[in-house]
Each structure stands twice: as C-alpha cells, then as structure tokens.
Amino acid sequence: MYPELGLYIDGRWKTRGDGGRTEDVINPATESAFATLPHAGEADLDEALQAAEKGFAGWRVTSAYDRSKIMHKAADLMRERLELIARVLVQEQGKVYAEARAEVAISADVIDWYAEEGRRSYGRIVPGRNRSIRQLVVHEPVGIVAAFTPWNFPVMTPTRKIGGALAAGCSIIIKASEETPGACVEMVKCFAEAGLPPGVLNLVFGVPSKVSEHLLAKTAVKKISFTGSIAVGKHLAGLAAKTMKRSTMELGGHSPVVVFDDVDPDKVVDTIAAFKFRNAGQVCISPTRFYVQENAYKRFVTRFTDYANNIKLGDGLTEGTTMGPLANVRRLDAMDSFVADAKARGGKIATGGSRRGNQGYLYEPTVITDVPDDARVMTEEPFGPLAPIVTFKTFDEVIGRANSLPFGLAAYAFTSSNSTAAAIGDALESGMVGVNSVSISTPETPFGGVKESGHGSEGGIEGLSAYLNTKFISQA
C-alpha cells in the first residue's frame, strides 16, 4: 500500500540521491519506521534546476488550453486513486481516513480549478491618449518556482502551489516534507502519467535548510512559495530578497474565535469543535483561542468539554476513530509544555491534558479554562488539540484582545446580529474571516494572511496572479 520513495527529476524517478543520504518514514500511530526516503544532494538539485529551465522553455509556450487538458487528466487520475493516496497519507501523517479522503478529493478540485482559471488569464487593451498608440497589458509566467511544503497537509499544500504554477505556465521544483513523502509521490505520479512534459514538475527531498539555501541562491529561480512557520518564512524571505525573487508566504497563525451571547452556544460548539479537532488541531487555520461572552460561557464550555470527551482516539485507519495521533513526537512535547504553562498560570484543565497510552503520538483533546491572556497557549500557536476558552464582556474589549497578537491568518465569529456580523468582519485583523461559518478555504477563494502570518494568497484568481508577471506594451 505504500509507494517506493524517490526523487522526481526531469521526468525520471531516482531511488537514490547524490551522496546516498536517507531517512526513515515513521508511522505516528505505531512509532515504527516503515519506509526509507532518499535525500537529494547538490548534484540532484542542480539537475532539477537544469530540468526546470528546460521544462519552462517548452511549457511557457504551450497554450493554456493544452496545459489545462493535462492538468484535468492529472486531477482525474487523483480521483481514480483516491483510496490509495488517502491510505498512504494516513500511514505517514496520522489523520483519520475520512479526513485524508477529503484532502485528496479537494486537492483534485484545486487542480481542476486552476486548469480552468489558467485559460482565463486575459490581458487587456488600454485606450491610448494618442490614436497612433496601441497599449496592451499582458501576463507572462514568472519563471522557475521553488516551493516548500509542510507535513500537515501532504497533498493539499503541494497541489495549491503546483496548480497555480502550472496553470500560469511556470515550471516548479517542490520540496515536500520528508516526514510525509509518500502521498506527494503518488500525486506527482498522476501528473507524470497525465503527460506533463519532463522538467516542468520536479520533486525533491532533503535537509530543508540545505535544499532551500542551495535553490534560493540561484538566479534562475524567480519565485518562492512557502508554507510553514514564521521563523523559517522570515529566513527564506531574506534569502529570496538577495536576488529579488517574488514570494508567497503562508505562515503560522493563532486563530481567535469570538462567540457572542446572542447565539445558541450548543449549536456553535457543534460547528466549531469538529473544526478545532480536525487533524488533531494541526491545521494552520484551526480555531485556537476561544473568547465567549459571559452569558454564554458556561453552556459553551460544558458542551465543548462533552464533545472533546466523546472523541475516539486511535489509528486513523481503524474504523470508528475520530481523531488520530499527532504527526511526530515533537508535537507531544509541545503539548505538554503548553499545558504545564497554562496550569502554572492558574488555568484549569476541564478535560484532557496528557498523552494517551504509550504507543503512538496520541494526545487527548484538551479544554483549558481560566487561562490568562499572557499564557503561552494564548500567545503562541499550539498546533495541536488544545482549546483554551475564556470570557469577554464587550465588543471593543474582545476586538482588542483578538487583534493583540502579531498573527493574522484566520479568525472566526458567531452572532445572530447582522450589524454585529458586519462590524466584526471588518474589525478582525486577519486574511480570512469566517462569520457564522468555518468555510474559509476553497479552491476558488484566496487563502493567505496578514501581519506576521505572511503575504500573498493561494487559491482564487489571486493564487494564479502570484505566478504571473504583468507586462505593459506601448506600440506606435
């Protein structure tokens, strides 16, 4: 059920990288190593770059119509292999099977959407001030793209970058996560078998710092797209600036949830709690700090705690499991650290707060109350199944607290008042805001943050524009 792992360079799979370095792939549900991943050496990266240059030369002049046909075929192959890719994903990442299936399905939709939108990347004619002047605005592919993706969505995050780049006419070198390589390998196979020319899409793995520093030093690379932590994003943005590369940075967040007391708290919990514990909370747009107005607070906490207590932890491939393990042992240590800090600052554990069992990276769904705003779980992204819930009194107060952090990726609010809904949608400092909804990520809508959560968008027309240069032509 798990593929042979390798690098994909210039239309060929390589099961051994230059230098021979490898690493094990670990199943987070069992803690067992079950596959070996080759790392790319500098010679492999240079080969990928040369392949991307050759691939770009041909792909940029391929019509948008012909590009879209290949992309649609790749998306169809992903759907045909959905069960296989989903099972591979669960083995290496840990999320439950239903979530893995949904990730693969929506990833295919992303490719389809970009395939169509690429056919509508129109320019325009601007009337000249002199009748003898013709003025044109045209869009051209930016060039070779270097993309870096994390482990929490091993198919979705790469397809966002691949879809935008290919639809625009760019070639791409993607470095996917070494901890979750198999699902991306299977997805790349779909593009290869769909007829994508060699060199247009290249997949590498390796020591992240070595790969990024090597590729970003090359002037041939014209754009970087990165999804990951703020610290790494800042470092890569600095490297990109040395050669003025275009960049899209989708970095960390710490999503506030504001619940006003004019709603039914039970119904809000039924909507937001499932979203909170999706992928064990390892989602960049996961709701991570809950502000509940005083009159609704007690009912909200009670319902939320009951929901957490009814979650069934286990292997994501086991029937009945509703939350899988954390992806790696680092997240276990991080959860313990957040919980210990919250307790030390007076926080109360309503449920959870510890590891479950001694095999697999299982951590209990955790609800924390009475935690002060300066606790780490309220100021740093937990990226796990922790839900701190606190009270607020007034609109202005909660807006100040929600906007107090240097993050601005996603935010949520629940109210039955149309005027309050409009006001809080405007007031929250975030790239994406869900008001009475958690549906803030679709192929056709922009996905991105503000402040230290990054810049640029993936998805929507904005996601395609990120891979295009604008050229103005004035012709006499």
SULURVEN-V799029 format. One record per pair of residues at least 12 apart in sequence whose ideal C-beta (glycine too) atoms are under 8 Angstrom apart, sorted by sequence separation. I is the first residue (numbers start at 1). J is the second residue. D is the distance in Angstrom with one decimal. If there is no record, write none. Layout:
# SULURVEN-V799029
{{I	J	D} {I	J	D}}
This chain:
# SULURVEN-V799029
{{24	36	6.1} {25	37	5.8} {124	136	7.7} {125	137	7.8} {149	161	6.8} {162	174	6.6} {224	236	6.2} {237	249	6.2} {275	287	6.2} {276	288	8.0} {311	323	4.9} {313	325	7.8} {352	364	3.6} {378	390	7.7} {413	425	7.3} {446	458	7.5} {447	459	4.3} {23	36	7.4} {24	37	7.5} {87	100	7.5} {123	136	6.2} {124	137	4.9} {161	174	6.5} {188	201	6.5} {236	249	7.7} {351	364	7.4} {352	365	5.2} {353	366	5.1} {375	388	7.3} {446	459	5.6} {447	460	7.5} {22	36	5.1} {23	37	5.4} {86	100	4.0} {89	103	6.8} {123	137	5.0} {147	161	4.1} {290	304	7.9} {339	353	5.0} {351	365	7.1} {352	366	3.3} {421	435	4.9} {432	446	7.9} {445	459	5.6} {446	460	4.0} {448	462	7.5} {22	37	6.1} {85	100	8.0} {86	101	4.5} {89	104	7.1} {123	138	4.1} {147	162	7.5} {188	203	5.0} {257	272	6.1} {272	287	5.7} {339	354	7.6} {351	366	6.7} {352	367	6.5} {353	368	7.7} {413	428	6.9} {421	436	6.8} {431	446	7.8} {432	447	6.8} {444	459	7.0} {445	460	4.9} {446	461	7.9} {22	38	5.4} {23	39	6.9} {123	139	5.9} {145	161	7.2} {158	174	5.7} {224	240	4.9} {233	249	4.8} {351	367	5.1} {431	447	7.9} {432	448	7.6} {443	459	5.9} {444	460	5.8} {446	462	4.2} {447	463	7.3} {21	38	7.5} {22	39	6.4} {86	103	7.5} {122	139	7.9} {349	366	6.8} {350	367	4.1} {371	388	4.9} {373	390	7.4} {411	428	4.3} {431	448	4.9} {432	449	7.5} {442	459	7.0} {446	463	6.6} {20	38	7.9} {21	39	4.1} {83	101	7.4} {86	104	5.2} {121	139	5.3} {147	165	7.3} {158	176	5.7} {185	203	7.0} {233	251	4.4} {272	290	8.0} {336	354	7.7} {349	367	7.4} {350	368	7.0} {368	386	6.6} {411	429	7.9} {431	449	4.0} {441	459	7.3} {82	101	6.2} {85	104	4.9} {184	203	6.6} {336	355	7.5} {349	368	6.0} {350	369	5.5} {366	385	5.9} {368	387	6.9} {369	388	7.7} {371	390	6.3} {411	430	4.0} {430	449	7.1} {431	450	4.9} {5	25	7.3} {19	39	7.2} {21	41	7.2} {145	165	4.7} {216	236	6.8} {335	355	7.9} {348	368	7.0} {365	385	4.7} {366	386	4.8} {367	387	5.1} {368	388	4.5} {369	389	5.5} {370	390	7.5} {410	430	5.9} {413	433	7.2} {415	435	7.5} {430	450	6.7} {17	38	4.3} {224	245	5.4} {226	247	7.3} {230	251	4.6} {347	368	4.9} {348	369	5.0} {363	384	6.4} {364	385	7.2} {366	387	6.7} {368	389	7.1} {369	390	7.4} {408	429	5.0} {409	430	6.5} {410	431	7.2} {411	432	7.4} {412	433	7.3} {413	434	7.5} {414	435	7.7} {415	436	7.1} {429	450	6.5} {16	38	5.4} {17	39	4.9} {18	40	6.9} {19	41	3.9} {82	104	5.0} {154	176	6.7} {217	239	7.4} {221	243	7.8} {223	245	5.8} {224	246	7.5} {225	247	7.3} {226	248	7.3} {229	251	6.7} {230	252	5.0} {347	369	6.9} {348	370	4.9} {363	385	5.9} {365	387	7.7} {367	389	6.5} {408	430	4.6} {409	431	5.8} {410	432	4.7} {411	433	5.1} {412	434	4.6} {413	435	5.2} {414	436	5.7} {429	451	6.7} {431	453	6.5} {15	38	6.1} {17	40	4.8} {18	41	3.0} {82	105	6.2} {154	177	6.3} {216	239	4.2} {222	245	6.0} {223	246	4.2} {224	247	4.9} {225	248	4.5} {226	249	5.6} {227	250	4.5} {228	251	6.9} {229	252	5.6} {332	355	5.9} {347	370	5.7} {348	371	8.0} {408	431	6.0} {409	432	6.9} {410	433	7.5} {411	434	7.4} {412	435	7.6} {413	436	7.5} {430	453	8.0} {431	454	8.0} {14	38	7.1} {17	41	5.4} {18	42	6.8} {181	205	5.9} {208	232	7.7} {212	236	5.9} {216	240	5.8} {219	243	5.4} {221	245	6.3} {222	246	6.5} {223	247	6.9} {224	248	7.5} {226	250	7.2} {227	251	7.8} {228	252	7.9} {346	370	6.1} {347	371	3.6} {403	427	7.6} {410	434	7.2} {18	43	4.0} {145	170	5.1} {147	172	5.8} {149	174	6.7} {217	242	7.8} {223	248	7.6} {226	251	7.9} {346	371	7.3} {347	372	7.6} {395	420	7.2} {399	424	7.3} {403	428	6.8} {18	44	4.8} {78	104	6.3} {79	105	7.0} {82	108	7.7} {142	168	7.1} {144	170	6.9} {145	171	7.1} {146	172	7.7} {147	173	7.2} {148	174	7.7} {149	175	7.4} {151	177	3.9} {154	180	3.9} {158	184	5.3} {213	239	6.5} {216	242	7.8} {217	243	7.7} {342	368	5.1} {345	371	6.6} {346	372	6.6} {379	405	6.4} {381	407	7.2} {402	428	6.2} {403	429	4.6} {412	438	6.5} {431	457	7.6} {17	44	5.2} {141	168	4.8} {143	170	6.3} {144	171	5.4} {145	172	4.3} {146	173	5.3} {147	174	4.5} {148	175	5.1} {149	176	5.2} {150	177	5.6} {154	181	7.7} {174	201	7.3} {176	203	6.5} {178	205	5.1} {212	239	6.9} {216	243	7.5} {265	292	7.4} {339	366	6.7} {345	372	5.3} {141	169	3.5} {142	170	6.0} {143	171	7.9} {144	172	7.4} {145	173	7.2} {147	175	7.1} {149	177	6.2} {151	179	4.5} {154	182	7.9} {155	183	5.0} {159	187	6.7} {171	199	6.2} {172	200	7.4} {174	202	7.1} {175	203	8.0} {178	206	7.4} {335	363	5.1} {347	375	6.2} {373	401	6.2} {395	423	7.1} {399	427	4.8} {78	107	6.6} {79	108	5.1} {139	168	7.9} {140	169	7.6} {141	170	4.6} {144	173	7.1} {146	175	7.5} {151	180	4.5} {154	183	4.3} {155	184	6.7} {158	187	6.6} {162	191	7.4} {171	200	4.8} {172	201	5.8} {173	202	4.6} {174	203	5.6} {175	204	5.3} {176	205	6.7} {216	245	7.0} {332	361	5.3} {339	368	7.4} {342	371	5.0} {345	374	7.4} {395	424	7.4} {399	428	7.2} {5	35	5.9} {14	44	7.1} {78	108	4.2} {154	184	5.5} {166	196	7.6} {171	201	7.3} {172	202	7.1} {173	203	8.0} {174	204	7.5} {175	205	6.6} {178	208	7.7} {255	285	6.1} {257	287	4.4} {273	303	7.9} {331	361	6.6} {345	375	4.7} {347	377	7.7} {410	440	6.1} {5	36	6.9} {7	38	6.3} {171	202	7.7} {173	204	6.4} {175	206	7.0} {253	284	5.7} {255	286	6.4} {256	287	7.9} {259	290	6.9} {261	292	8.0} {265	296	4.5} {269	300	6.2} {273	304	5.7} {277	308	7.3} {332	363	6.1} {335	366	7.5} {373	404	7.5} {2	34	6.7} {5	37	4.8} {6	38	6.2} {76	108	7.7} {155	187	5.4} {252	284	6.5} {253	285	6.6} {255	287	5.1} {256	288	7.8} {257	289	7.0} {259	291	6.9} {261	293	3.9} {268	300	6.9} {329	361	6.0} {331	363	7.4} {2	35	5.7} {5	38	6.7} {7	40	5.4} {75	108	4.3} {78	111	7.1} {175	208	7.1} {255	288	5.1} {256	289	5.3} {257	290	4.7} {258	291	5.0} {259	292	4.4} {260	293	5.2} {261	294	6.9} {263	296	6.9} {266	299	6.6} {270	303	7.8} {274	307	7.8} {328	361	6.5} {342	375	5.1} {352	385	7.3} {75	109	7.5} {166	200	6.9} {250	284	7.1} {254	288	5.3} {255	289	7.3} {256	290	7.9} {257	291	6.7} {259	293	6.5} {261	295	3.9} {265	299	4.2} {269	303	4.2} {273	307	4.3} {277	311	6.1} {327	361	7.1} {341	375	5.9} {342	376	7.4} {9	44	6.4} {149	184	7.6} {166	201	7.1} {253	288	7.7} {254	289	6.3} {256	291	6.2} {261	296	4.1} {265	300	4.0} {269	304	5.0} {273	308	7.2} {325	360	4.8} {326	361	4.2} {341	376	4.5} {342	377	5.2} {75	111	4.1} {175	211	5.0} {260	296	7.4} {325	361	4.2} {326	362	7.5} {341	377	7.0} {7	44	6.0} {10	47	6.7} {74	111	5.9} {75	112	4.7} {175	212	7.3} {259	296	6.1} {266	303	4.9} {270	307	7.7} {325	362	4.9} {326	363	5.6} {9	47	5.4} {10	48	7.4} {265	303	6.2} {269	307	6.0} {325	363	7.6} {338	376	5.6} {339	377	7.8} {9	48	4.8} {72	111	7.7} {162	201	6.4} {337	376	7.4} {338	377	4.6} {409	448	7.9} {410	449	7.6} {10	50	7.7} {11	51	7.7} {71	111	5.4} {72	112	6.1} {75	115	7.1} {175	215	7.9} {409	449	3.7} {7	48	7.8} {10	51	3.5} {71	112	7.4} {259	300	6.2} {347	388	7.3} {408	449	5.3} {9	51	5.7} {173	215	6.5} {309	351	5.5} {323	365	6.6} {338	380	7.7} {407	449	7.4} {408	450	4.0} {71	114	6.7} {72	115	5.1} {280	323	5.6} {308	351	5.2} {313	356	5.3} {408	451	4.0} {10	54	7.6} {71	115	3.7} {280	324	6.1} {282	326	6.8} {308	352	6.3} {338	382	5.3} {407	451	6.1} {408	452	7.6} {409	453	3.9} {10	55	7.8} {277	322	7.9} {279	324	7.8} {280	325	6.9} {282	327	6.1} {305	350	4.7} {315	360	7.1} {406	451	5.4} {407	452	5.9} {408	453	4.9} {409	454	7.4} {69	115	8.0} {110	156	7.3} {121	167	7.6} {277	323	5.5} {280	326	5.5} {305	351	5.0} {338	384	7.6} {342	388	7.0} {406	452	4.4} {407	453	5.0} {68	115	4.0} {71	118	7.7} {121	168	7.0} {280	327	7.9} {335	382	7.2} {339	386	7.2} {67	115	7.3} {68	116	6.5} {107	155	4.6} {111	159	5.8} {115	163	7.7} {118	166	7.7} {173	221	7.7} {314	362	7.4} {334	382	7.3} {338	386	5.8} {107	156	5.0} {110	159	4.9} {114	163	3.6} {118	167	3.1} {282	331	7.0} {301	350	6.4} {313	362	5.0} {334	383	7.1} {335	384	4.8} {68	118	5.9} {103	153	6.1} {106	156	6.6} {110	160	5.9} {113	163	7.3} {114	164	5.9} {117	167	6.2} {118	168	6.5} {334	384	6.5} {335	385	7.6} {67	118	6.0} {68	119	5.3} {104	155	5.5} {108	159	7.9} {111	162	7.5} {118	169	7.8} {313	364	7.1} {335	386	6.5} {103	155	5.5} {107	159	4.2} {111	163	4.9} {114	166	7.1} {115	167	6.2} {313	365	7.9} {331	383	6.9} {103	156	5.2} {110	163	5.1} {114	167	4.0} {170	223	7.4} {331	384	5.6} {64	118	5.0} {65	119	6.2} {311	365	4.9} {64	119	4.6} {308	364	8.0} {309	365	7.8} {34	91	7.1} {35	92	7.8} {64	121	6.6} {227	284	7.6} {308	365	3.9} {93	151	6.3} {308	366	7.2} {326	384	6.2} {93	152	7.3} {308	367	5.5} {148	208	7.2} {165	225	7.8} {93	154	5.8} {164	225	7.9} {92	154	7.1} {305	367	5.0} {323	385	6.9} {148	211	7.9} {304	367	5.8} {27	91	5.5} {28	92	7.9} {148	212	6.3} {161	225	4.7} {27	92	6.9} {28	93	7.1} {29	94	6.0} {89	154	5.8} {26	92	7.9} {28	94	3.9} {89	155	6.4} {146	212	7.6} {161	227	8.0} {301	367	7.0} {25	92	5.6} {27	94	7.9} {301	369	6.0} {146	215	4.6} {85	155	6.6} {146	216	6.5} {157	227	5.1} {146	221	4.9} {144	220	5.6} {145	221	7.4} {148	224	7.5} {143	220	7.6} {144	221	5.2} {145	222	7.3} {146	223	7.4} {147	224	7.3} {148	225	7.4} {150	227	5.6} {143	221	7.7} {144	222	5.8} {145	223	4.7} {146	224	5.2} {147	225	4.5} {148	226	4.8} {149	227	5.5} {150	228	5.0} {104	183	7.8} {143	222	3.4} {144	223	7.6} {145	224	7.4} {146	225	7.7} {147	226	7.4} {148	227	7.2} {149	228	7.9} {308	387	7.3} {60	140	7.7} {107	187	7.2} {142	222	5.0} {143	223	6.8} {145	225	6.3} {148	228	6.7} {60	141	5.1} {142	223	4.9} {59	141	7.9} {1	84	7.2} {280	363	7.0} {304	387	6.6} {3	88	6.7} {56	141	7.5} {304	389	6.6} {1	87	5.4} {2	88	5.8} {93	179	7.8} {1	88	6.7} {56	143	6.4} {92	179	7.0} {93	180	4.7} {56	144	5.7} {92	180	4.6} {148	236	7.2} {277	365	5.5} {289	377	7.6} {301	389	5.6} {2	91	6.1} {92	181	7.2} {289	378	5.5} {300	389	6.9} {1	91	7.3} {2	92	7.9} {92	182	5.4} {93	183	7.4} {53	144	6.5} {89	180	7.3} {91	182	7.2} {92	183	6.9} {52	144	4.7} {71	163	7.2} {297	389	7.6} {89	182	7.6} {288	381	6.3} {88	182	4.4} {89	183	4.1} {288	382	5.9} {297	391	4.8} {49	144	7.3} {71	166	6.0} {88	183	5.0} {71	167	6.8} {286	383	7.7} {290	387	6.3} {292	389	6.1} {294	391	5.0} {85	183	5.6} {88	186	5.8} {288	386	7.6} {290	388	6.6} {292	390	7.4} {293	391	7.2} {294	392	7.3} {67	166	6.5} {68	167	7.5} {288	387	7.8} {289	388	5.6} {290	389	4.3} {291	390	6.1} {292	391	6.0} {293	392	5.9} {294	393	6.2} {67	167	6.6} {287	387	7.8} {288	388	7.8} {290	390	7.0} {291	391	7.5} {292	392	7.3} {293	393	7.3} {85	186	4.7} {281	382	6.8} {282	383	5.5} {289	390	7.7} {291	392	4.8} {67	169	6.9} {84	186	6.7} {85	187	6.6} {281	383	6.6} {282	384	6.5} {64	167	7.6} {281	384	4.6} {142	246	5.7} {280	384	6.4} {281	385	4.2} {64	169	7.6} {81	186	6.6} {280	385	5.1} {281	386	6.6} {293	398	7.8} {59	166	7.6} {62	169	7.2} {291	398	5.0} {277	385	5.5} {60	169	4.4} {78	187	6.4} {81	190	6.9} {276	385	7.6} {59	169	5.8} {60	170	7.6} {291	401	6.5} {59	170	7.5} {276	387	5.6} {291	402	6.5} {59	171	5.8} {78	190	5.0} {77	190	3.9} {56	170	6.7} {273	387	7.9} {56	171	3.9} {75	190	7.8} {55	171	4.2} {74	190	4.7} {77	193	6.1} {74	191	4.5} {77	194	6.0} {53	171	7.6} {52	171	4.3} {74	193	7.9} {52	172	7.1} {74	194	3.9} {52	173	5.5} {70	191	7.7} {73	194	3.9} {73	195	6.7} {74	196	7.1} {71	194	7.5} {49	173	6.8} {70	194	5.1} {285	409	6.2} {48	173	5.0} {70	195	5.2} {254	379	7.5} {284	409	6.1} {285	410	3.9} {287	412	5.6} {70	196	5.5} {153	279	7.8} {254	380	7.0} {284	410	7.6} {152	279	6.3} {254	381	4.7} {45	173	7.9} {253	381	6.2} {252	381	4.9} {152	282	4.6} {153	283	7.9} {152	283	6.5} {252	383	7.8} {152	284	7.4} {258	392	7.7} {62	197	7.9} {59	197	6.4} {39	178	7.7} {58	197	5.7} {258	398	5.4} {272	412	6.9} {37	178	5.9} {58	199	8.0} {59	200	4.8} {55	197	6.0} {58	200	7.7} {272	414	7.6} {55	198	6.5} {56	199	7.6} {271	414	7.8} {37	181	5.2} {54	198	7.7} {55	199	2.7} {56	200	7.4} {258	402	6.1} {54	199	4.7} {55	200	3.9} {256	401	7.7} {53	199	7.6} {55	201	7.7} {256	402	3.9} {268	414	4.8} {35	182	6.8} {51	198	6.6} {52	199	5.7} {55	202	7.9} {180	327	7.5} {285	432	6.8} {51	199	3.7} {52	200	7.7} {179	327	6.7} {179	328	6.2} {52	202	5.9} {51	202	5.7} {254	405	5.6} {263	414	5.0} {287	438	7.8} {263	415	6.1} {26	179	7.3} {254	407	4.7} {258	411	7.7} {260	413	7.5} {262	415	5.8} {263	416	5.4} {25	179	7.1} {48	202	4.3} {253	407	4.8} {255	409	6.6} {257	411	7.6} {258	412	7.2} {259	413	7.7} {260	414	6.5} {262	416	4.6} {23	178	5.9} {25	180	7.9} {252	407	6.6} {253	408	7.2} {254	409	8.0} {255	410	4.4} {256	411	5.2} {257	412	4.5} {258	413	4.3} {259	414	4.9} {260	415	4.2} {262	417	5.7} {285	440	6.5} {25	181	6.5} {48	204	5.7} {253	409	2.9} {255	411	5.7} {256	412	7.3} {257	413	7.3} {258	414	7.2} {260	416	7.8} {285	441	6.5} {25	182	7.0} {252	409	7.2} {253	410	5.7} {255	412	6.5} {257	414	7.6} {260	417	7.3} {251	409	7.4} {262	420	7.5} {45	204	6.4} {250	409	7.8} {44	204	6.5} {260	420	6.2} {45	206	7.7} {275	438	4.6} {40	204	4.2} {40	205	6.2} {41	206	7.6} {39	205	5.8} {40	206	4.5} {45	211	6.5} {49	215	7.1} {258	424	6.4} {272	438	6.7} {38	205	7.1} {39	206	4.2} {53	220	5.9} {271	438	6.4} {37	205	5.7} {39	207	6.8} {52	220	7.7} {45	214	5.1} {49	218	6.0} {45	215	6.2} {258	428	7.8} {40	211	6.7} {49	220	6.0} {42	214	6.0} {49	221	7.3} {256	428	7.3} {152	327	6.7} {255	430	7.7} {5	181	5.5} {151	327	5.5} {5	182	6.5} {8	185	7.6} {151	328	7.5} {230	407	7.9} {253	430	8.0} {3	182	5.4} {6	185	7.1} {99	278	6.4} {2	182	5.6} {5	185	6.0} {8	188	5.3} {99	279	6.1} {11	192	6.9} {3	185	5.2} {3	186	5.8} {8	192	7.1} {95	279	4.7} {21	206	7.6} {95	280	7.3} {3	189	7.8} {11	197	7.4} {12	198	7.5} {21	207	8.0} {94	280	7.1} {11	198	2.7} {10	198	5.0} {11	199	6.6} {17	205	7.9} {10	199	5.1} {17	206	7.3} {10	202	7.1} {8	201	7.3} {9	202	5.2} {8	202	6.1} {9	203	7.8} {8	203	4.1} {9	204	7.2} {7	203	6.4} {8	204	8.0} {253	449	6.1} {7	204	5.3} {250	447	7.1} {7	205	6.6} {250	448	5.9} {251	449	6.6} {250	449	6.7} {5	205	8.0} {248	448	7.5} {252	452	7.9} {253	453	5.0} {251	452	6.6} {252	453	6.5} {251	453	5.1} {250	453	7.8} {251	454	4.0} {250	454	5.1} {249	454	3.7} {248	454	7.7} {249	455	5.5} {250	456	7.6} {248	455	7.3} {249	456	6.4} {247	455	7.5} {248	456	3.5} {250	458	6.4} {247	456	6.9} {248	457	7.3} {248	458	6.6} {100	316	7.0} {99	316	7.7} {248	466	5.1} {97	316	5.6} {96	316	4.3} {97	317	5.6} {246	466	7.4} {95	316	5.5} {233	454	6.3} {94	316	5.7} {230	452	5.3} {230	453	7.5} {97	321	8.0} {230	454	8.0} {96	321	5.3} {90	316	4.2} {91	317	7.4} {96	322	6.5} {90	317	5.3} {96	323	6.7} {96	324	5.1} {95	324	5.2} {87	317	6.8} {94	324	4.3} {94	325	4.4} {225	456	8.0} {94	326	6.8} {94	327	5.4} {225	458	7.5} {90	324	7.3} {93	327	5.6} {225	466	7.4} {223	466	7.7} {223	467	6.7} {94	361	7.1} {29	314	7.5} {30	315	7.5} {29	315	4.0} {29	316	6.6} {160	447	7.3} {29	317	7.8} {164	458	6.6} {29	324	6.6} {28	324	7.5} {29	325	5.2} {168	464	6.0} {28	325	4.4} {161	458	7.0} {167	464	5.9} {170	467	5.2} {28	326	6.5} {31	329	7.9} {160	458	4.4} {28	327	5.4} {160	459	6.4} {164	463	4.8} {168	467	3.6} {28	328	6.4} {163	463	7.8} {164	464	5.6} {167	467	7.6} {168	468	5.1} {26	328	7.2} {164	466	6.2} {165	467	5.2} {160	463	6.9} {164	467	5.0} {145	467	6.7} {142	467	5.5} {139	465	7.9} {141	467	6.4} {142	468	6.3} {141	468	6.4} {142	469	5.3} {31	359	6.3} {140	468	6.6} {141	469	7.4} {30	359	6.6} {31	360	6.2} {114	443	7.6} {139	468	4.4} {140	469	5.0} {30	360	6.0} {31	361	7.2} {113	443	3.9} {139	469	7.0} {29	360	4.6} {112	443	7.6} {113	444	5.7} {139	470	6.0} {140	471	5.8} {28	360	6.5} {29	361	7.8} {138	470	7.7} {139	471	7.5} {28	361	4.7} {29	362	8.0} {110	443	4.5} {137	470	6.5} {138	471	5.1} {109	443	5.1} {137	471	7.4} {137	472	5.6} {138	473	6.5} {136	472	7.3} {137	473	7.8} {106	443	7.2} {135	472	7.2} {136	473	4.3} {135	473	7.3} {136	474	7.9} {135	474	5.3} {136	475	7.1} {134	474	7.6} {135	475	7.7} {133	474	6.0} {134	475	4.6} {133	475	7.1} {134	476	7.9} {121	464	6.4} {133	476	5.6} {117	461	6.6} {132	476	5.9} {118	464	6.6} {128	474	7.6} {117	464	5.3} {121	468	6.7} {110	459	7.4} {114	463	7.5} {114	464	6.6}}
